[in-house]
């Protein structure tokens, strides 16, 4: 079977053939790191918000990398290695983007995937899968520190596992392990050469952070009035 793609080249196409990827049910299961939470629980914790702005005119083309060009996290592609942490990666990547966008590019960070997957016990099973929605709840109330890749070793808690070749033809990286790494232990400290304490490096949900700042300002004003 052969399928033609929409391309200006007449020779462009795709041909079906056997591949070593997903050769067994176990291989396929390793790629399914998202655990679905109970729907009633989700609605209770995160009720659906409906937007009725049906008259919004959408542009024909929109590239977030160009629109928010000073937010490098948007164009950064991370590698989860041999760990079923897609639920954590998807979450911290989106959170990092939102922090930069919300701050109008004044705050550019890479939130730590390993901090989330190792410390959020209610999120799931770490390298064996997790619940994306719970990851957002964790960020909101517990906060997540910074952390880059294993190769850059930046931030408070960088990712401990190396980039690897996920069934691609490139030889830039070694082949990924055939088994998942064990979930790292949760540490409440930053790497030795990092310049910030663990608690001060945490980022929280922007809305909650604003509420906390407003409460602190109100408390300070009340204290000043009492004096």
Phi and psi in degrees as a GROMACS rama.xvg file:
@    title "Ramachandran Plot"
@    xaxis  label "Phi"
@    yaxis  label "Psi"
@TYPE xy
-134.908  136.68  UNK-2
-120.476  135.842  UNK-3
-89.1215  140.961  UNK-4
-96.7413  161.609  UNK-5
-79.7953  97.3037  UNK-6
-148.189  147.202  UNK-7
-66.9141  -17.4671  UNK-8
-83.2673  125.338  UNK-9
-67.629  -19.3356  UNK-10
-94.2283  -0.63392  UNK-11
-69.827  142.502  UNK-12
-178.861  -177.196  UNK-13
-141.598  133.671  UNK-14
-121.533  127.593  UNK-15
-72.7982  136.512  UNK-16
-155.62  166.677  UNK-17
-70.6277  146.553  UNK-18
-136.165  154.323  UNK-19
-74.9917  -17.0028  UNK-20
-72.2055  138.287  UNK-21
59.2495  34.3285  UNK-22
-69.7577  -20.3935  UNK-23
-131.225  162.867  UNK-24
-61.3363  -35.3512  UNK-25
-63.0855  -40.0573  UNK-26
-61.8558  -42.4184  UNK-27
-66.498  -41.0649  UNK-28
-63.7584  -31.3626  UNK-29
-63.8068  -24.2366  UNK-30
-88.6057  -2.27542  UNK-31
-104.079  76.295  UNK-32
-89.9307  -2.44596  UNK-33
-91.6319  127.928  UNK-34
-104.909  125.998  UNK-35
-80.5168  132.49  UNK-36
-88.8535  162.875  UNK-37
-60.5155  132.762  UNK-38
-62.6543  -39.194  UNK-39
-64.3434  -37.3475  UNK-40
-66.3023  -42.1561  UNK-41
-61.8245  -45.7792  UNK-42
-62.4388  -37.4463  UNK-43
-67.6088  -42.8794  UNK-44
-82.8263  -38.8858  UNK-45
-136.908  78.4095  UNK-46
-61.5281  146.692  UNK-47
-66.6813  131.283  UNK-48
-102.53  123.808  UNK-49
-103.685  135.427  UNK-50
-109.742  124.382  UNK-51
-101.872  21.7927  UNK-52
-81.0287  65.4913  UNK-53
-74.8685  -14.0195  UNK-54
-91.3633  5.0197  UNK-55
-67.3399  130.868  UNK-56
-92.4966  114.711  UNK-57
-85.7713  142.759  UNK-58
-70.1521  156.535  UNK-59
-69.3598  -28.0767  UNK-60
-140.778  135.751  UNK-61
-147.472  123.844  UNK-62
-119.937  107.867  UNK-63
-62.3912  -28.4282  UNK-64
-64.2387  -34.7184  UNK-65
-85.6508  -36.4172  UNK-66
-65.6587  -41.2091  UNK-67
-115.656  64.7729  UNK-68
-66.236  -19.2673  UNK-69
-94.0819  16.3795  UNK-70
-115.21  85.1945  UNK-71
-62.1048  -22.7251  UNK-72
-62.5801  -27.5694  UNK-73
-64.774  -35.8096  UNK-74
-99.6733  5.5719  UNK-75
-88.0442  128.909  UNK-76
-105.939  116.193  UNK-77
-92.2911  163.755  UNK-78
-123.191  119.603  UNK-79
-80.5683  -6.91546  UNK-80
60.4084  -151.635  UNK-81
-89.9804  66.2252  UNK-82
-149.1  129.162  UNK-83
-76.6459  59.8176  UNK-84
-110.103  23.9209  UNK-85
-58.3604  -34.8629  UNK-86
-62.8948  -36.1015  UNK-87
-78.4755  -40.4952  UNK-88
-64.2891  -47.4031  UNK-89
-57.8219  -37.6096  UNK-90
-70.0422  -54.0757  UNK-91
-68.5291  -28.7349  UNK-92
-66.8363  -44.9013  UNK-93
-65.8196  -40.9341  UNK-94
-62.144  -43.6272  UNK-95
-60.3385  -43.2684  UNK-96
-61.6604  -44.8569  UNK-97
-65.7879  -37.2078  UNK-98
-61.8352  -44.9658  UNK-99
-66.0775  -45.2703  UNK-100
-64.3985  -44.9898  UNK-101
-64.1631  -34.4222  UNK-102
-86.6108  5.86549  UNK-103
58.2684  44.9013  UNK-104
70.8436  11.3971  UNK-105
-80.5571  -27.1851  UNK-106
-119.721  113.69  UNK-107
-118.594  115.119  UNK-108
-136.425  161.794  UNK-109
-117.647  107.888  UNK-110
-72.829  149.88  UNK-111
-81.8654  119.767  UNK-112
-69.2479  -37.1991  UNK-113
-71.4563  -31.4635  UNK-114
-63.3936  -40.7206  UNK-115
-70.5624  -51.2161  UNK-116
-70.8932  -24.6408  UNK-117
-92.2627  -28.7141  UNK-118
-100.252  -23.2415  UNK-119
-87.3384  86.0987  UNK-120
-68.5941  -30.0711  UNK-121
-79.0754  -7.66988  UNK-122
-76.2521  -20.3313  UNK-123
147.403  -132.07  UNK-124
-121.438  27.6244  UNK-125
62.3317  -117.452  UNK-126
-72.7148  -4.30496  UNK-127
-107.147  19.2853  UNK-128
113.219  156.528  UNK-129
-159.019  176.46  UNK-130
-103.305  111.213  UNK-131
-56.1629  -41.7254  UNK-132
-60.262  -39.7483  UNK-133
-64.9198  -30.5182  UNK-134
-62.344  -39.0801  UNK-135
-70.0769  -36.2136  UNK-136
-63.7357  -39.7929  UNK-137
-63.7097  -44.8707  UNK-138
-59.4673  -40.3438  UNK-139
-64.0624  -44.68  UNK-140
-103.753  -29.4101  UNK-141
-104.516  -27.5713  UNK-142
82.0251  155.324  UNK-143
-133.682  136.25  UNK-144
-83.4826  175.84  UNK-145
-84.9467  161.356  UNK-146
176.193  124.269  UNK-147
-90.829  -151.008  UNK-148
-86.2423  172.443  UNK-149
-63.9326  -31.3145  UNK-150
-78.9194  -42.379  UNK-151
-78.9398  -30.9091  UNK-152
57.6246  36.747  UNK-153
-98.3059  162.879  UNK-154
83.4317  -176.706  UNK-155
-70.1644  -48.6182  UNK-156
-133.161  87.472  UNK-157
-68.5943  160.466  UNK-158
-66.8626  133.465  UNK-159
-82.2208  -14.7287  UNK-160
-103.779  142.397  UNK-161
-78.4433  157.769  UNK-162
-64.3618  148.732  UNK-163
-148.909  166.494  UNK-164
-83.521  109.543  UNK-165
-90.0675  71.6045  UNK-166
64.4771  22.0417  UNK-167
-93.9564  168.958  UNK-168
-85.0312  -11.3627  UNK-169
-69.5511  152.849  UNK-170
-111.699  18.6257  UNK-171
-66.2286  -31.213  UNK-172
-130.043  155.325  UNK-173
-68.1869  157.805  UNK-174
-61.5082  144.186  UNK-175
-66.5695  151.759  UNK-176
-61.9922  147.237  UNK-177
-75.7901  -12.7124  UNK-178
-122.852  161.442  UNK-179
-79.6111  145.339  UNK-180
-67.9644  156.801  UNK-181
-72.8679  148.504  UNK-182
-63.3162  128.213  UNK-183
-63.4478  155.797  UNK-184
-72.2859  146.797  UNK-185
-78.5541  121.224  UNK-186
-113.801  136.762  UNK-187
-102.161  45.6783  UNK-188
-152.599  159.887  UNK-189
-94.1144  166.311  UNK-190
-61.4173  154.892  UNK-191
-56.0655  -40.5678  UNK-192
-91.1421  13.5206  UNK-193
-84.8929  148.435  UNK-194
-90.8035  -2.99915  UNK-195
-122.605  148.618  UNK-196
-70.0584  155.738  UNK-197
-54.0033  -51.6701  UNK-198
-65.0793  -35.8864  UNK-199
-76.9392  -14.1902  UNK-200
-87.8619  -7.56635  UNK-201
-71.976  141.626  UNK-202
-114.674  141.874  UNK-203
-119.593  169.662  UNK-204
-48.7182  130.107  UNK-205
-61.0685  -39.139  UNK-206
-64.7757  -45.5786  UNK-207
-65.1212  -36.9352  UNK-208
-64.5671  -39.9825  UNK-209
-63.9761  -41.5758  UNK-210
-62.8109  -41.6657  UNK-211
-65.4384  -40.4123  UNK-212
-64.8847  -41.099  UNK-213
-63.8174  -40.665  UNK-214
-64.0481  -40.4912  UNK-215
-64.5141  -41.6009  UNK-216
-64.0525  -41.404  UNK-217
-63.8566  -41.3449  UNK-218
-64.4225  -40.0929  UNK-219
-65.1919  -40.7464  UNK-220
-64.2482  -41.7304  UNK-221
-63.6854  -40.2381  UNK-222
-65.3663  -39.7929  UNK-223
-65.9466  -39.0577  UNK-224
-66.2545  -37.6164  UNK-225
-68.0299  -30.2196  UNK-226
